[in-house]
Amino acid sequence: MTVDLEPDFLIQEAARWLVETPKVQRPRPAVVELRARFALDVQAACAAIGLANRIRGGANASTS
């Protein structure tokens, strides 16, 4: 059995883009933008947002 690491990589890339891109340069809501830019589904886009929040140390960031 092979393990597909691609989705995790895309989530990490999307989170990095979200952290590095100022809000004024993001023309659409985060989920919509991440789905279009990185071809993520809704669940993966939300995971990328959560990861970005943890990277930033957001108020609701958890270490689970």
C-alpha positions as CSV (number, residue, x, y, z in Angstrom):
1,M,0.0,0.0,0.0
2,T,1.3,3.4,-0.9
3,V,0.7,6.6,1.1
4,D,-0.4,9.7,-0.8
5,L,1.4,12.6,0.7
6,E,0.2,15.1,-1.9
7,P,-2.9,16.4,0.0
8,D,-0.8,17.2,3.1
9,F,1.7,19.0,0.9
10,L,-1.1,21.1,-0.7
11,I,-2.5,22.0,2.7
12,Q,0.9,23.1,3.9
13,E,1.5,25.1,0.7
14,A,-2.0,26.7,1.0
15,A,-1.4,27.6,4.7
16,R,2.0,29.1,3.9
17,W,0.4,31.2,1.1
18,L,-2.3,32.3,3.5
19,V,0.2,33.4,6.1
20,E,2.5,35.2,3.6
21,T,-0.2,37.0,1.6
22,P,-1.7,40.1,3.2
23,K,-5.5,40.2,3.3
24,V,-5.6,43.2,0.9
25,Q,-4.0,41.0,-1.7
26,R,-6.6,38.2,-1.3
27,P,-9.6,39.2,-3.5
28,R,-12.0,36.5,-2.2
29,P,-12.9,34.8,1.1
30,A,-10.1,32.4,2.2
31,V,-12.0,29.1,1.6
32,V,-13.0,30.2,-1.9
33,E,-9.5,31.5,-2.7
34,L,-7.8,28.4,-1.4
35,R,-10.1,26.1,-3.3
36,A,-9.5,27.9,-6.6
37,R,-5.8,28.5,-6.2
38,F,-4.8,25.1,-4.8
39,A,-7.6,22.8,-6.0
40,L,-8.6,21.9,-2.5
41,D,-11.9,20.6,-1.3
42,V,-13.7,22.4,1.5
43,Q,-12.3,20.2,4.2
44,A,-8.7,20.6,3.0
45,A,-9.2,24.4,2.6
46,C,-10.4,24.6,6.2
47,A,-7.5,22.4,7.4
48,A,-5.1,24.9,5.6
49,I,-6.8,27.8,7.4
50,G,-6.5,26.0,10.7
51,L,-2.8,25.3,10.0
52,A,-2.2,29.0,9.1
53,N,-3.8,30.0,12.3
54,R,-1.6,27.7,14.3
55,I,1.5,29.0,12.4
56,R,0.4,32.6,13.3
57,G,-0.3,31.6,16.9
58,G,-4.0,32.7,16.6
59,A,-6.2,33.0,19.6
60,N,-8.1,29.9,18.7
61,A,-5.1,27.9,17.7
62,S,-4.8,24.5,19.3
63,T,-1.8,22.1,19.5
64,S,-3.8,18.9,19.0
